[in-house]
Amino acid sequence: MTASTASTGEGHHRQNDRAALVDPLAARRAPGDPPWDVYLTGTVFLDIIFTGLDSAPVRGTESWARGMGSSPGGVANMATALARLGLRTSLAAAFGDDHYGEYCWDALEQGEGIDLAASRTVPGWHSPVTVSMAYEGERTMVSHGHEPPPQTMLVHSGAPDRPPHSRAAVASLTPGRRDPWIARAAARGTRIFADVGWDDTGAWDLAGLADLEHCEAFLPNAEEAMRYTRADCPRAAARALTAYVPLAVVTLGAEGAYAVDGRTGETAEVPAIAVEALDPTGAGDVFVAGFVTGTLADWPLADRLAFAGLTAALSVQEFGGSLSAPGWAEIAAWWRRVQSVEGQAPEALHRYAFLEAVLPRDDTPPWPLRRAVPTIGFGRSA
């Protein structure tokens, strides 16, 4: 087992602050705070994305895509989205010692300022790969990979025995399994935000999501929420989920998102922003990152939903999952553009007026964001 050299906390903070232009938690930082804003663990994939397909591939034929991009994927999607929003982000993951693994490590640590001190490079283990094909606003994915060998000292999805102290953590819950790091983090005061994937067992039993008891917020999509609660509509499902977790956020696809805070009874619903999607890969991860950012900044519930939806909408207009995530410069450009459109509905302007308090107010050139490129062979100068 080997470990690549991780950036120091001080260096990471400098790079991250420059990249983001905005520190959304500046007013809430104080001596003695945790060193990290958000901790994540999971599997990093190399994503290869094909876009511009007119339809799904047909058996026995060859399909040509008009666009292609490569970028780190998997848990890297959310880690990058968080870092680009100015949150000090720590990631624990296993990386292959092949060129794919080296590229992903460099893109995350050097390119995005993500702390990888808890991550490891595994000799002889090849990087997991996902090929994603985007068409008609949807995507189809094919993945390949193997579990990292146990001697990496990374347990289950990659979490070390004792995660670093952080304000928040994002966990992907697995039916029928507990991840010990979640309880340990929650016991230290870390706020846990959880999502969940499709339940391949077909049970859809909330009791099987044992770590939900440690979570502050749960963010499933509409189909997942209804299946877990047996509710006939996503809003009813969100209300039912508050019996298990304080805050339930259900994404509604093209309709936006709906949230219920079971502690206060507050509800919020925000419509989606209509955009022409190039590639929806990672949009759900970017949504979660936006919601976590707004929550840690103590914004009102409706503003958190609006911000999460905005960041996700901006992300689908770029290739890839991780490197499509917007930074504050892109968010500011969108807001200025919306304000300049003649005849813009007053309610639309009012919905996002909260951005004025956090957007950069000077002309500092933005740190150039890496975007997905067709090949990883060009190196840093590309």
C-alpha positions, -999 to +999 in steps of 0.1 A: +000+000+000+013+034-009-001+069-003+004+099-026+015+131-009-016+151+001-017+189+002-014+205+036-045+220+050-031+255+047-022+250+010-056+234+003-075+263+019-055+288-002-062+270-034-098+263-027-105+299-017-090+312-049-108+287-070-142+294-054-139+332-051-164+329-022-163+313+012-200+307+020-191+299+056-169+329+062-193+345+087-196+312+107-159+303+109-143+305+144-112+292+162-116+256+172-138+247+142-133+213+125-105+215+099-129+203+072-163+214+061-173+182+045-160+146+045-168+120+019-158+084+011-166+061-018-153+049-051-137+071-076-143+060-112-128+073-144-158+085-164-159+084-202-190+103-214-205+102-249-230+130-258-248+140-290-263+106-296-296+108-315-309+077-298-300+048-276-274+024-292-290-003-312-278-039-310-256-049-339-250-014-351-223+012-346-232+046-331-211+077-334-213+104-307-208+141-316-191+148-282-169+130-257-153+138-224-133+122-197-133+131-160-131+116-125-165+102-115-183+083-087-178+100-054-155+125-072-186+142-086-199+154-052-164+161-038-156+184-067-190+201-066-184+209-028-149+221-033-159+244-062-185+260-039-158+269-014-162+241+011-130+226+026-135+190+014-118+158+025-121+126+005-112+090+015-110+067-015-088+040-031-071+049-063-055+026-089-018+030-096-025+031-134-027+062-155-064+066-149-058+066-111-029+091-114-051+114-136-080+112-111-058+119-081-041+149-098-074+163-110-089+162-075-060+172-054-041+196-076-070+207-098-097+211-072-078+214-039-095+184-023-077+169+006-067+133-001-047+126+031-072+098+039-070+083+004-046+056-008-030+045-041-033+007-044-005-011-062-017-035-089-053-024-087-068-009-118-092+020-117-129+014-120-143+028-153-178+040-163-189+047-198-219+070-199-240+076-230-263+107-229-293+110-252-328+125-251-321+141-217-313+107-201-282+085-198-272+049-200-241+037-181-218+007-183-193+002-155-164-022-146-143-024-116-131-046-087-131-041-049-098-028-037-078-055-018-084-054+020-048-045+029-055-010+017-069-004+052-100+011+036-131-004+050-161-011+027-166+019+004-132+034+013-138+050+048-109+049+073-117+036+107-119+071+121-129+098+097-114+133+101-134+158+121-157+178+098-188+200+100-207+177+077-204+144+059-222+130+029-230+093+030-245+070+004-267+045+024-267+008+014-298-013+023-290-039+049-256-026+058-241-002+085-210+018+078-194+023+112-178+056+102-212+072+100-220+066+137-185+077+147-188+109+127-222+117+141-210+112+176-185+139+171-211+164+160-207+159+123-240+166+104-247+137+081-265+142+048-275+109+031-286+098-003-294+063-015-292+043-047-316+019-063-325-011-040-316-041-061-331-064-035-366-050-042-374-048-005-375-010-002-375-013+036-366+018+056-356-004+085-328-017+063-313+018+061-300+015+096-276+045+094-305+068+087-309+072+125-276+092+125-285+115+096-298+151+097-311+150+061-321+124+036-322+133-001-337+106-023-354+111-057-391+109-061-392+072-071-370+061-043-389+081-017-423+067-028-410+031-029-395+034+006-426+050+022-453+033+000-467+068-006-486+076-037-470+110-044-435+123-037-447+151-014-465+126+008-434+105+008-413+134+020-436+140+049-436+103+058-398+103+058-396+129+086-406+101+110-371+086+103-349+117+097-353+153+107-351+168+072-364+151+040-356+165+006-372+148-025-360+157-060-388+158-085-369+158-118-382+185-142-406+197-115-378+208-091-376+197-055-397+195-023-385+195+013-400+190+048-383+199+080-399+176+106-384+196+135-403+228+126-430+216+102-416+240+075-420+229+039-406+244+007-409+236-030-389+252-058-394+246-095-366+234-117-347+258-140-354+250-176-321+244-195-310+225-225-291+196-210-259+184-227-251+157-201-271+149-169-242+128-154-236+138-118-265+164-116-279+147-085-245+149-068-242+186-076-277+191-062-267+175-029-235+196-028-255+228-033-280+218-006-252+210+019-236+243+012-268+263+019-275+243+050-240+249+065-244+286+056-277+285+075-299+298+046-337+294+047-350+261+034-364+275+002-331+292-007-312+260-001-335+242-025-333+270-051-295+270-049-292+233-052-314+233-082-295+261-098-261+244-094-275+212-108-290+230-138-257+247-146-239+214-143-259+196-170-247+222-196-212+208-194-196+174-201-191+149-173-201+146-137-173+161-115-158+186-140-192+199-150-199+213-115-201+251-114-180+275-093-191+309-080-179+327-111-204+306-132-232+312-107-225+349-108-225+350-146-259+332-146-274+357-121-261+387-141-275+372-173-309+366-158-311+401-144-303+415-179-331+397-197-359+421-206-393+410-193-379+386-167-407+376-144-404+395-110-410+363-091-380+346-108-357+375-098-371+375-063-365+337-059-327+341-064-322+375-049-305+359-019-275+354-042-266+391-040-254+386-005-229+359-014-217+365-049-183+380-056-184+417-060-151+425-076-135+418-110-110+392-098-104+368-127-119+334-118-096+304-112-100+285-145-121+254-139-110+221-155-136+207-179-139+172-193-118+166-224-119+137-249-086+122-237-065+123-206-033+123-226-028+160-230-017+165-194-020+197-173-011+220-202-043+210-222 
